[in-house]
Amino acid sequence: MIMKEDLIYLQNEYRGCMMKILNNPEISYIDREFYSESPNWYTNNDFKNIIDTLVWLSLTDTEKKEKLDKELDDLKI
């Protein structure tokens, strides 16, 4: 079971990572704007969604495209 202190730590570290990405001028403005408007990005307080977001960030662009394409294909069924 996750402890309250652990959740607070995870949220604080997550927010730090997100701010680092949002303030990174090497990432396109459009991408940063997209991320900042996502409900699962900047204001994320649920530890499962935080983990999902961090996993998403670890994917390559190709892996992200494949995952999104699969989700679209699944919706067509």
Secondary structure as the mmCIF struct_conf table of DSSP 4:
data_model
#
loop_
_struct_conf.conf_type_id
_struct_conf.id
_struct_conf.beg_label_comp_id
_struct_conf.beg_label_asym_id
_struct_conf.beg_label_seq_id
_struct_conf.end_label_comp_id
_struct_conf.end_label_asym_id
_struct_conf.end_label_seq_id
HELX_RH_AL_P HELX_RH_AL_P1 LYS A 4 LEU A 22
TURN_TY1_P TURN_TY1_P1 ASN A 23 ASN A 23
TURN_TY1_P TURN_TY1_P2 PRO A 25 GLU A 26
BEND BEND1 ILE A 27 ILE A 27
HELX_RH_AL_P HELX_RH_AL_P2 TYR A 29 GLU A 37
TURN_TY1_P TURN_TY1_P3 PRO A 39 THR A 43
HELX_RH_AL_P HELX_RH_AL_P3 PHE A 47 SER A 58
BEND BEND2 LEU A 59 LEU A 59
HELX_RH_AL_P HELX_RH_AL_P4 ASP A 61 LYS A 76
#
